[in-house]
Amino acid sequence: MADIIFMPRLSDTMEEGTLVKWNKKIGDQVFEGDILAEIETDKAIQDFEIDINGVLLYCGIKEGEKARVNDILAIIGQYGENISSLIKKKTINKLKTEPEKKSETELEKESETKPEKKSEQQRKFISPVAKKMIQDKGINIHNMKGTGDSGRIVKKDIELYYENTNNMNQHFIVSNMRKEIATHLTLSKFTAPHYYLFIEIEMENIIQLRKKLNDTLSNNHKISFNDIIVKAVSRILKTHPYINATWKEKEIIYHYNINIGIAVAIHDGLMVPVIHNSDQKSLLQISKEIKDKVERSKLRKLQQQEIKNSTFTISNLGMYGIDSFTSIINIPNSSILSVGTIKEKPIVKNHKIKIGNIMKITLSCDHRVIDGNKGCNFLLDLKKMLEDPITILV
């Protein structure tokens, strides 16, 4: 008997998934452990592994299409097995839930029998198809004149409008990832009372340290400034556990493990791969892991466990030339460090001016967990370590 494969719930917040790629085609033999398809969740693109043997008899959706969790994804059975009843049931259910699409002519005829509402669009006599185009595109029709009977605005009027305007809006369907980002950051911004601490770091010694380290390494891998910052933050968090914390309604959790999330910009959103137990790893280990996970983030190839359980997050826009910025806390973390670019500027010391390399960093804190003096002490110790970075390697 054929088995129905449903759209799996691949993350705890997933409500629907996009079928990115089928790795098998109808008629292929499949075995337990095979990767049947690649599915985009609200967080990543993941391989979907099946746990049965058989023949792929039916694909419920095409590549690029979306389906809700527990919708029929595929049917697997034996060669020659009759699955028409399963497909028919799925088709009937779909017809019950989806309205039938009608042609423009049918919509035009319907409008003649429907009562007119006293809206701006109805007073101007707009065809149903044209009205839908206006609503979808957000067009202002106040001065628009139609070419249909009695000045009615029809489809070709909207198309002509688009040809003659230089200010055309583009409309894109919101991706699963963008929905998740919007929900996550809105929740953080309006539930966690943010405050921000700013400090400048003199980077001369870090610059020299990085040069010496890279001179000793092969050309295949180079240590970045961000790698050094992640290592330093990991060390400092060991002595500032109240920063490495999570707010719960009835308790505050101070995490024993130090797991650093790295904010990575990708084509249609943001990924935060996590360097787990970063305080227990060498600078080179951290550097190689960050490089690997950043590359796989951009390909949407991270597994769920690689983006979960961060306890602190770092967002670095220095490579884009940004001097300083503030970030929204990546809940359930209680803080996030924003790192700006390294920039030459005058420094006054002992009543003398010299040119130095300065990096500005910002710590965003959840005031429910981190009081101002605790946030300040963390930043001051981080500044001390970065300005005397030899201790980072100890």
SEBA-660700 format. One record per residue (C-alpha): x, y, z; residue in one letter. Coordinates in Angstrom, 3 decimals. Example, Ala and Ser with C-alpha at 12.3 -4.5 7.8 and 13.67 -1.06 7.14 Angstrom:
{east->12.300 | north->-4.500 | up->7.800 | res->a} $
{east->13.670 | north->-1.060 | up->7.140 | res->s} $
! end
This chain:
{east->0.000 | north->0.000 | up->0.000 | res->m} $
{east->1.285 | north->3.436 | up->-0.948 | res->a} $
{east->2.546 | north->5.813 | up->1.740 | res->d} $
{east->1.730 | north->9.513 | up->1.742 | res->i} $
{east->4.675 | north->11.806 | up->2.551 | res->i} $
{east->3.548 | north->15.051 | up->4.153 | res->f} $
{east->5.303 | north->18.425 | up->4.254 | res->m} $
{east->7.429 | north->18.060 | up->7.414 | res->p} $
{east->7.800 | north->20.620 | up->10.189 | res->r} $
{east->11.549 | north->21.235 | up->9.951 | res->l} $
{east->11.719 | north->24.011 | up->12.546 | res->s} $
{east->9.707 | north->24.846 | up->15.632 | res->d} $
{east->8.267 | north->27.984 | up->13.980 | res->t} $
{east->7.690 | north->26.565 | up->10.496 | res->m} $
{east->4.138 | north->26.866 | up->9.137 | res->e} $
{east->4.833 | north->26.352 | up->5.443 | res->e} $
{east->7.733 | north->25.323 | up->3.259 | res->g} $
{east->8.923 | north->25.983 | up->-0.282 | res->t} $
{east->10.012 | north->23.003 | up->-2.396 | res->l} $
{east->13.362 | north->24.220 | up->-3.687 | res->v} $
{east->14.483 | north->21.071 | up->-5.516 | res->k} $
{east->13.350 | north->17.506 | up->-6.089 | res->w} $
{east->16.307 | north->15.115 | up->-5.906 | res->n} $
{east->14.183 | north->12.285 | up->-7.258 | res->k} $
{east->11.720 | north->12.135 | up->-10.156 | res->k} $
{east->8.526 | north->10.151 | up->-10.566 | res->i} $
{east->9.365 | north->6.525 | up->-11.242 | res->g} $
{east->12.676 | north->6.572 | up->-9.341 | res->d} $
{east->13.408 | north->3.904 | up->-6.757 | res->q} $
{east->13.972 | north->5.485 | up->-3.340 | res->v} $
{east->15.475 | north->3.993 | up->-0.203 | res->f} $
{east->15.442 | north->4.811 | up->3.479 | res->e} $
{east->17.963 | north->7.598 | up->4.105 | res->g} $
{east->17.736 | north->9.084 | up->0.591 | res->d} $
{east->17.430 | north->12.864 | up->0.305 | res->i} $
{east->14.080 | north->13.203 | up->-1.436 | res->l} $
{east->14.032 | north->16.996 | up->-1.739 | res->a} $
{east->15.413 | north->20.319 | up->-0.544 | res->e} $
{east->12.897 | north->22.399 | up->1.397 | res->i} $
{east->13.120 | north->26.071 | up->2.384 | res->e} $
{east->11.804 | north->26.727 | up->5.876 | res->t} $
{east->11.501 | north->30.083 | up->7.607 | res->d} $
{east->15.152 | north->29.754 | up->8.629 | res->k} $
{east->17.146 | north->27.715 | up->6.114 | res->a} $
{east->17.134 | north->25.334 | up->3.165 | res->i} $
{east->17.241 | north->21.794 | up->4.509 | res->q} $
{east->17.589 | north->18.327 | up->3.057 | res->d} $
{east->14.477 | north->16.179 | up->3.550 | res->f} $
{east->15.429 | north->12.582 | up->4.245 | res->e} $
{east->12.826 | north->9.828 | up->3.851 | res->i} $
{east->12.515 | north->6.788 | up->6.112 | res->d} $
{east->10.823 | north->4.273 | up->3.782 | res->i} $
{east->11.647 | north->2.268 | up->0.659 | res->n} $
{east->9.650 | north->2.257 | up->-2.556 | res->g} $
{east->9.033 | north->4.079 | up->-5.807 | res->v} $
{east->8.236 | north->7.781 | up->-6.097 | res->l} $
{east->4.757 | north->7.683 | up->-7.675 | res->l} $
{east->3.564 | north->11.257 | up->-7.208 | res->y} $
{east->4.886 | north->14.747 | up->-6.452 | res->c} $
{east->2.368 | north->17.012 | up->-4.744 | res->g} $
{east->4.010 | north->20.343 | up->-5.568 | res->i} $
{east->6.411 | north->21.678 | up->-8.157 | res->k} $
{east->9.817 | north->23.200 | up->-7.540 | res->e} $
{east->9.383 | north->26.775 | up->-6.316 | res->g} $
{east->5.888 | north->26.177 | up->-4.952 | res->e} $
{east->4.831 | north->26.427 | up->-1.296 | res->k} $
{east->2.859 | north->23.995 | up->0.841 | res->a} $
{east->1.708 | north->24.141 | up->4.436 | res->r} $
{east->2.999 | north->21.735 | up->7.050 | res->v} $
{east->1.168 | north->18.381 | up->6.741 | res->n} $
{east->0.034 | north->19.037 | up->3.153 | res->d} $
{east->0.708 | north->16.107 | up->0.791 | res->i} $
{east->4.278 | north->16.357 | up->-0.498 | res->l} $
{east->4.669 | north->13.015 | up->-2.288 | res->a} $
{east->3.356 | north->9.458 | up->-2.552 | res->i} $
{east->5.697 | north->6.475 | up->-2.401 | res->i} $
{east->4.586 | north->2.943 | up->-3.229 | res->g} $
{east->5.319 | north->0.117 | up->-5.665 | res->q} $
{east->5.550 | north->0.027 | up->-9.462 | res->y} $
{east->2.117 | north->-0.062 | up->-11.065 | res->g} $
{east->0.238 | north->0.692 | up->-7.839 | res->e} $
{east->-3.034 | north->2.574 | up->-8.349 | res->n} $
{east->-2.956 | north->5.825 | up->-6.367 | res->i} $
{east->-5.706 | north->7.641 | up->-8.279 | res->s} $
{east->-7.987 | north->7.682 | up->-5.244 | res->s} $
{east->-5.336 | north->9.432 | up->-3.150 | res->l} $
{east->-4.648 | north->11.996 | up->-5.865 | res->i} $
{east->-8.398 | north->12.514 | up->-6.437 | res->k} $
{east->-8.989 | north->13.115 | up->-2.745 | res->k} $
{east->-6.194 | north->15.685 | up->-2.701 | res->k} $
{east->-7.594 | north->17.427 | up->-5.792 | res->t} $
{east->-11.135 | north->17.555 | up->-4.372 | res->i} $
{east->-9.871 | north->19.025 | up->-1.091 | res->n} $
{east->-7.914 | north->21.629 | up->-2.984 | res->k} $
{east->-10.943 | north->22.630 | up->-5.044 | res->l} $
{east->-12.972 | north->23.058 | up->-1.881 | res->k} $
{east->-10.475 | north->25.486 | up->-0.407 | res->t} $
{east->-9.371 | north->27.438 | up->-3.493 | res->e} $
{east->-11.757 | north->29.740 | up->-5.411 | res->p} $
{east->-12.097 | north->29.095 | up->-9.135 | res->e} $
{east->-10.202 | north->31.564 | up->-11.286 | res->k} $
{east->-12.420 | north->33.412 | up->-13.758 | res->k} $
{east->-11.639 | north->35.179 | up->-16.994 | res->s} $
{east->-11.850 | north->38.935 | up->-17.383 | res->e} $
{east->-14.990 | north->38.551 | up->-19.552 | res->t} $
{east->-16.733 | north->36.559 | up->-16.800 | res->e} $
{east->-15.700 | north->39.117 | up->-14.191 | res->l} $
{east->-16.968 | north->41.941 | up->-16.410 | res->e} $
{east->-20.389 | north->40.240 | up->-16.719 | res->k} $
{east->-20.569 | north->39.610 | up->-12.960 | res->e} $
{east->-19.948 | north->43.260 | up->-12.236 | res->s} $
{east->-23.005 | north->44.258 | up->-14.233 | res->e} $
{east->-25.290 | north->42.311 | up->-11.865 | res->t} $
{east->-23.608 | north->43.306 | up->-8.596 | res->k} $
{east->-24.732 | north->46.431 | up->-6.724 | res->p} $
{east->-22.365 | north->49.358 | up->-7.030 | res->e} $
{east->-20.709 | north->50.646 | up->-3.863 | res->k} $
{east->-20.171 | north->54.321 | up->-3.467 | res->k} $
{east->-16.378 | north->54.126 | up->-3.486 | res->s} $
{east->-13.961 | north->56.158 | up->-5.575 | res->e} $
{east->-13.250 | north->53.105 | up->-7.710 | res->q} $
{east->-16.931 | north->52.253 | up->-8.319 | res->q} $
{east->-17.928 | north->55.866 | up->-9.098 | res->r} $
{east->-15.272 | north->55.815 | up->-11.805 | res->k} $
{east->-16.697 | north->52.572 | up->-13.277 | res->f} $
{east->-13.772 | north->50.211 | up->-13.003 | res->i} $
{east->-13.766 | north->46.670 | up->-14.320 | res->s} $
{east->-13.136 | north->43.934 | up->-11.712 | res->p} $
{east->-9.812 | north->42.934 | up->-13.295 | res->v} $
{east->-8.627 | north->46.546 | up->-13.442 | res->a} $
{east->-9.750 | north->47.096 | up->-9.843 | res->k} $
{east->-7.717 | north->44.097 | up->-8.679 | res->k} $
{east->-4.656 | north->45.385 | up->-10.549 | res->m} $
{east->-5.112 | north->48.800 | up->-8.912 | res->i} $
{east->-5.363 | north->47.258 | up->-5.441 | res->q} $
{east->-2.377 | north->44.955 | up->-5.968 | res->d} $
{east->-0.148 | north->47.711 | up->-7.319 | res->k} $
{east->-1.358 | north->50.569 | up->-5.108 | res->g} $
{east->-2.154 | north->52.883 | up->-8.046 | res->i} $
{east->-3.730 | north->56.316 | up->-7.458 | res->n} $
{east->-6.605 | north->56.573 | up->-9.970 | res->i} $
{east->-7.812 | north->60.045 | up->-9.001 | res->h} $
{east->-6.857 | north->61.640 | up->-12.348 | res->n} $
{east->-7.036 | north->58.504 | up->-14.475 | res->m} $
{east->-9.509 | north->58.397 | up->-17.389 | res->k} $
{east->-10.776 | north->55.121 | up->-18.765 | res->g} $
{east->-11.129 | north->54.106 | up->-22.413 | res->t} $
{east->-14.049 | north->51.729 | up->-21.885 | res->g} $
{east->-17.748 | north->52.457 | up->-22.267 | res->d} $
{east->-18.817 | north->55.591 | up->-20.351 | res->s} $
{east->-15.189 | north->56.218 | up->-19.379 | res->g} $
{east->-14.803 | north->52.868 | up->-17.612 | res->r} $
{east->-11.260 | north->51.959 | up->-16.534 | res->i} $
{east->-10.293 | north->48.570 | up->-17.958 | res->v} $
{east->-7.241 | north->46.336 | up->-17.955 | res->k} $
{east->-5.535 | north->48.006 | up->-20.928 | res->k} $
{east->-5.747 | north->51.408 | up->-19.153 | res->d} $
{east->-3.733 | north->50.035 | up->-16.244 | res->i} $
{east->-1.193 | north->48.484 | up->-18.610 | res->e} $
{east->-0.870 | north->51.801 | up->-20.462 | res->l} $
{east->-0.364 | north->53.557 | up->-17.130 | res->y} $
{east->2.592 | north->51.292 | up->-16.433 | res->y} $
{east->4.106 | north->51.968 | up->-19.839 | res->e} $
{east->3.936 | north->55.738 | up->-19.353 | res->n} $
{east->5.171 | north->56.033 | up->-15.764 | res->t} $
{east->8.761 | north->56.168 | up->-14.608 | res->n} $
{east->7.879 | north->55.359 | up->-11.035 | res->n} $
{east->6.665 | north->51.776 | up->-11.083 | res->m} $
{east->6.503 | north->49.923 | up->-7.805 | res->n} $
{east->7.775 | north->46.359 | up->-7.695 | res->q} $
{east->5.866 | north->43.817 | up->-5.642 | res->h} $
{east->7.523 | north->40.685 | up->-4.278 | res->f} $
{east->5.931 | north->37.905 | up->-2.261 | res->i} $
{east->7.359 | north->37.872 | up->1.260 | res->v} $
{east->9.601 | north->34.822 | up->1.720 | res->s} $
{east->9.313 | north->32.464 | up->4.679 | res->n} $
{east->12.636 | north->33.763 | up->5.961 | res->m} $
{east->11.589 | north->37.424 | up->5.729 | res->r} $
{east->8.364 | north->36.630 | up->7.619 | res->k} $
{east->10.358 | north->34.942 | up->10.381 | res->e} $
{east->12.829 | north->37.857 | up->10.593 | res->i} $
{east->9.961 | north->40.360 | up->10.839 | res->a} $
{east->8.212 | north->38.382 | up->13.574 | res->t} $
{east->11.404 | north->37.706 | up->15.530 | res->h} $
{east->12.735 | north->41.275 | up->15.504 | res->l} $
{east->9.358 | north->42.865 | up->16.165 | res->t} $
{east->8.940 | north->40.622 | up->19.202 | res->l} $
{east->12.418 | north->41.553 | up->20.428 | res->s} $
{east->12.068 | north->45.300 | up->19.901 | res->k} $
{east->8.698 | north->45.584 | up->21.605 | res->f} $
{east->9.212 | north->43.148 | up->24.491 | res->t} $
{east->12.855 | north->43.703 | up->25.483 | res->a} $
{east->13.585 | north->47.237 | up->26.781 | res->p} $
{east->16.746 | north->48.082 | up->24.829 | res->h} $
{east->19.486 | north->50.470 | up->25.858 | res->y} $
{east->22.812 | north->51.073 | up->24.119 | res->y} $
{east->26.415 | north->51.516 | up->25.246 | res->l} $
{east->29.086 | north->52.925 | up->22.921 | res->f} $
{east->32.864 | north->52.690 | up->23.232 | res->i} $
{east->35.964 | north->53.203 | up->21.053 | res->e} $
{east->38.794 | north->50.657 | up->20.769 | res->i} $
{east->42.363 | north->51.478 | up->19.725 | res->e} $
{east->43.241 | north->48.771 | up->17.202 | res->m} $
{east->46.988 | north->49.221 | up->16.657 | res->e} $
{east->47.962 | north->46.114 | up->18.613 | res->n} $
{east->45.194 | north->44.011 | up->17.047 | res->i} $
{east->46.373 | north->45.036 | up->13.572 | res->i} $
{east->49.937 | north->43.981 | up->14.401 | res->q} $
{east->48.801 | north->40.717 | up->16.008 | res->l} $
{east->46.659 | north->39.783 | up->13.021 | res->r} $
{east->49.546 | north->40.475 | up->10.630 | res->k} $
{east->51.920 | north->38.259 | up->12.609 | res->k} $
{east->49.383 | north->35.452 | up->12.839 | res->l} $
{east->48.638 | north->35.516 | up->9.117 | res->n} $
{east->52.328 | north->35.636 | up->8.252 | res->d} $
{east->52.723 | north->32.299 | up->10.053 | res->t} $
{east->49.673 | north->30.654 | up->8.453 | res->l} $
{east->49.389 | north->29.167 | up->4.992 | res->s} $
{east->47.892 | north->31.180 | up->2.172 | res->n} $
{east->44.821 | north->28.954 | up->2.290 | res->n} $
{east->43.440 | north->30.610 | up->5.408 | res->h} $
{east->43.658 | north->34.044 | up->7.016 | res->k} $
{east->42.501 | north->35.252 | up->10.417 | res->i} $
{east->40.023 | north->38.154 | up->10.238 | res->s} $
{east->39.437 | north->40.952 | up->12.738 | res->f} $
{east->36.009 | north->39.472 | up->13.372 | res->n} $
{east->37.581 | north->36.123 | up->14.316 | res->d} $
{east->39.698 | north->37.869 | up->16.938 | res->i} $
{east->36.679 | north->39.769 | up->18.285 | res->i} $
{east->34.689 | north->36.520 | up->18.621 | res->v} $
{east->37.555 | north->34.916 | up->20.516 | res->k} $
{east->37.925 | north->37.938 | up->22.810 | res->a} $
{east->34.180 | north->38.132 | up->23.509 | res->v} $
{east->34.169 | north->34.416 | up->24.349 | res->s} $
{east->36.936 | north->34.943 | up->26.900 | res->r} $
{east->35.303 | north->37.981 | up->28.506 | res->i} $
{east->31.887 | north->36.307 | up->28.789 | res->l} $
{east->33.442 | north->33.702 | up->31.102 | res->k} $
{east->34.014 | north->36.411 | up->33.690 | res->t} $
{east->30.752 | north->38.265 | up->32.953 | res->h} $
{east->28.093 | north->35.516 | up->33.077 | res->p} $
{east->25.275 | north->38.017 | up->33.607 | res->y} $
{east->25.772 | north->39.102 | up->29.963 | res->i} $
{east->25.517 | north->35.495 | up->28.733 | res->n} $
{east->21.916 | north->35.253 | up->29.886 | res->a} $
{east->18.267 | north->34.781 | up->28.888 | res->t} $
{east->15.154 | north->36.411 | up->30.323 | res->w} $
{east->12.219 | north->34.192 | up->31.240 | res->k} $
{east->9.051 | north->35.526 | up->32.823 | res->e} $
{east->9.757 | north->33.825 | up->36.153 | res->k} $
{east->13.541 | north->33.405 | up->36.024 | res->e} $
{east->16.796 | north->34.541 | up->34.442 | res->i} $
{east->18.973 | north->31.812 | up->32.945 | res->i} $
{east->22.750 | north->32.337 | up->33.160 | res->y} $
{east->24.170 | north->29.990 | up->30.548 | res->h} $
{east->27.188 | north->27.839 | up->31.307 | res->y} $
{east->27.941 | north->27.297 | up->27.611 | res->n} $
{east->29.112 | north->30.218 | up->25.512 | res->i} $
{east->27.585 | north->30.037 | up->22.048 | res->n} $
{east->28.291 | north->33.019 | up->19.800 | res->i} $
{east->25.856 | north->33.811 | up->16.979 | res->g} $
{east->27.350 | north->35.518 | up->13.911 | res->i} $
{east->24.912 | north->37.696 | up->11.949 | res->a} $
{east->25.352 | north->36.982 | up->8.218 | res->v} $
{east->23.609 | north->38.931 | up->5.456 | res->a} $
{east->22.304 | north->36.733 | up->2.655 | res->i} $
{east->20.381 | north->37.465 | up->-0.546 | res->h} $
{east->16.887 | north->37.655 | up->0.938 | res->d} $
{east->17.443 | north->38.055 | up->4.643 | res->g} $
{east->19.691 | north->37.259 | up->7.555 | res->l} $
{east->21.158 | north->34.063 | up->8.970 | res->m} $
{east->22.784 | north->33.664 | up->12.399 | res->v} $
{east->25.037 | north->30.593 | up->12.438 | res->p} $
{east->26.264 | north->29.711 | up->15.920 | res->v} $
{east->29.787 | north->28.913 | up->17.111 | res->i} $
{east->28.994 | north->26.570 | up->19.984 | res->h} $
{east->31.315 | north->26.449 | up->23.014 | res->n} $
{east->33.477 | north->29.132 | up->21.428 | res->s} $
{east->35.377 | north->29.707 | up->24.685 | res->d} $
{east->36.785 | north->26.178 | up->24.405 | res->q} $
{east->38.086 | north->26.626 | up->20.845 | res->k} $
{east->41.320 | north->28.103 | up->19.566 | res->s} $
{east->41.384 | north->31.230 | up->17.444 | res->l} $
{east->42.186 | north->29.165 | up->14.350 | res->l} $
{east->39.320 | north->26.736 | up->15.059 | res->q} $
{east->36.915 | north->29.652 | up->15.468 | res->i} $
{east->38.181 | north->31.277 | up->12.274 | res->s} $
{east->37.759 | north->28.134 | up->10.159 | res->k} $
{east->34.312 | north->27.401 | up->11.594 | res->e} $
{east->33.091 | north->30.944 | up->10.946 | res->i} $
{east->34.356 | north->30.834 | up->7.352 | res->k} $
{east->32.640 | north->27.500 | up->6.712 | res->d} $
{east->29.321 | north->28.517 | up->8.263 | res->k} $
{east->29.241 | north->31.931 | up->6.577 | res->v} $
{east->29.738 | north->30.280 | up->3.178 | res->e} $
{east->27.022 | north->27.698 | up->3.848 | res->r} $
{east->24.709 | north->30.411 | up->5.223 | res->s} $
{east->24.811 | north->32.184 | up->1.870 | res->k} $
{east->23.887 | north->28.898 | up->0.176 | res->l} $
{east->21.149 | north->28.278 | up->2.781 | res->r} $
{east->22.772 | north->24.931 | up->3.622 | res->k} $
{east->22.964 | north->25.152 | up->7.418 | res->l} $
{east->21.309 | north->22.491 | up->9.553 | res->q} $
{east->18.882 | north->23.443 | up->12.337 | res->q} $
{east->21.362 | north->22.618 | up->15.100 | res->q} $
{east->23.853 | north->25.057 | up->13.557 | res->e} $
{east->21.538 | north->28.055 | up->14.028 | res->i} $
{east->20.125 | north->27.188 | up->17.453 | res->k} $
{east->21.000 | north->27.926 | up->21.092 | res->n} $
{east->23.067 | north->31.090 | up->20.707 | res->s} $
{east->23.700 | north->32.918 | up->23.993 | res->t} $
{east->25.295 | north->36.102 | up->22.573 | res->f} $
{east->25.356 | north->37.604 | up->19.076 | res->t} $
{east->27.863 | north->39.703 | up->17.136 | res->i} $
{east->26.899 | north->41.799 | up->14.106 | res->s} $
{east->29.832 | north->43.249 | up->12.144 | res->n} $
{east->29.295 | north->45.856 | up->9.410 | res->l} $
{east->32.878 | north->47.060 | up->9.407 | res->g} $
{east->33.539 | north->45.545 | up->5.984 | res->m} $
{east->30.865 | north->47.870 | up->4.576 | res->y} $
{east->32.572 | north->50.985 | up->5.934 | res->g} $
{east->29.951 | north->51.649 | up->8.635 | res->i} $
{east->31.438 | north->53.631 | up->11.533 | res->d} $
{east->28.917 | north->52.610 | up->14.179 | res->s} $
{east->25.351 | north->51.335 | up->14.489 | res->f} $
{east->22.890 | north->49.758 | up->16.906 | res->t} $
{east->21.359 | north->46.299 | up->16.563 | res->s} $
{east->18.117 | north->44.737 | up->17.748 | res->i} $
{east->18.779 | north->41.978 | up->20.290 | res->i} $
{east->18.562 | north->38.460 | up->18.889 | res->n} $
{east->16.198 | north->36.980 | up->21.486 | res->i} $
{east->16.415 | north->34.887 | up->23.584 | res->p} $
{east->19.861 | north->36.515 | up->23.965 | res->n} $
{east->20.005 | north->39.502 | up->26.299 | res->s} $
{east->22.575 | north->41.487 | up->24.338 | res->s} $
{east->24.181 | north->41.920 | up->20.930 | res->i} $
{east->27.498 | north->43.528 | up->19.985 | res->l} $
{east->27.571 | north->45.821 | up->16.914 | res->s} $
{east->31.032 | north->46.224 | up->15.362 | res->v} $
{east->31.975 | north->49.107 | up->13.070 | res->g} $
{east->34.862 | north->49.685 | up->10.700 | res->t} $
{east->38.474 | north->50.429 | up->11.684 | res->i} $
{east->39.181 | north->54.029 | up->10.798 | res->k} $
{east->42.173 | north->56.368 | up->11.041 | res->e} $
{east->41.535 | north->59.389 | up->13.248 | res->k} $
{east->43.410 | north->61.755 | up->15.592 | res->p} $
{east->43.968 | north->60.476 | up->19.141 | res->i} $
{east->44.921 | north->62.745 | up->22.054 | res->v} $
{east->47.294 | north->61.192 | up->24.627 | res->k} $
{east->49.383 | north->63.002 | up->27.213 | res->n} $
{east->48.434 | north->66.332 | up->25.605 | res->h} $
{east->49.784 | north->65.134 | up->22.245 | res->k} $
{east->47.912 | north->64.317 | up->19.052 | res->i} $
{east->48.722 | north->61.256 | up->16.995 | res->k} $
{east->46.969 | north->59.355 | up->14.201 | res->i} $
{east->45.566 | north->56.023 | up->15.325 | res->g} $
{east->43.215 | north->53.281 | up->14.163 | res->n} $
{east->39.894 | north->53.331 | up->16.000 | res->i} $
{east->37.014 | north->50.882 | up->15.968 | res->m} $
{east->33.635 | north->51.785 | up->17.475 | res->k} $
{east->31.488 | north->49.085 | up->19.055 | res->i} $
{east->27.984 | north->49.218 | up->20.517 | res->t} $
{east->26.449 | north->46.885 | up->23.071 | res->l} $
{east->22.642 | north->46.633 | up->22.926 | res->s} $
{east->21.306 | north->45.346 | up->26.260 | res->c} $
{east->17.998 | north->44.054 | up->27.584 | res->d} $
{east->17.488 | north->46.144 | up->30.721 | res->h} $
{east->15.376 | north->43.403 | up->32.315 | res->r} $
{east->18.550 | north->41.312 | up->32.612 | res->v} $
{east->21.572 | north->43.599 | up->32.297 | res->i} $
{east->21.891 | north->46.748 | up->34.407 | res->d} $
{east->23.899 | north->49.659 | up->33.050 | res->g} $
{east->26.956 | north->49.134 | up->35.272 | res->n} $
{east->27.163 | north->45.458 | up->34.255 | res->k} $
{east->27.048 | north->46.342 | up->30.584 | res->g} $
{east->29.734 | north->49.000 | up->31.123 | res->c} $
{east->32.031 | north->46.613 | up->32.987 | res->n} $
{east->31.737 | north->44.053 | up->30.197 | res->f} $
{east->32.642 | north->46.637 | up->27.537 | res->l} $
{east->35.558 | north->48.023 | up->29.554 | res->l} $
{east->37.061 | north->44.551 | up->30.003 | res->d} $
{east->36.541 | north->43.785 | up->26.319 | res->l} $
{east->38.251 | north->47.067 | up->25.402 | res->k} $
{east->41.183 | north->46.217 | up->27.675 | res->k} $
{east->41.633 | north->42.792 | up->26.080 | res->m} $
{east->41.392 | north->44.074 | up->22.510 | res->l} $
{east->43.894 | north->46.847 | up->23.182 | res->e} $
{east->46.292 | north->44.341 | up->24.807 | res->d} $
{east->45.409 | north->41.301 | up->22.692 | res->p} $
{east->48.264 | north->38.988 | up->23.681 | res->i} $
{east->45.989 | north->37.628 | up->26.436 | res->t} $
{east->43.521 | north->36.469 | up->23.781 | res->i} $
{east->45.927 | north->33.721 | up->22.772 | res->l} $
{east->46.693 | north->32.521 | up->26.299 | res->v} $
! end
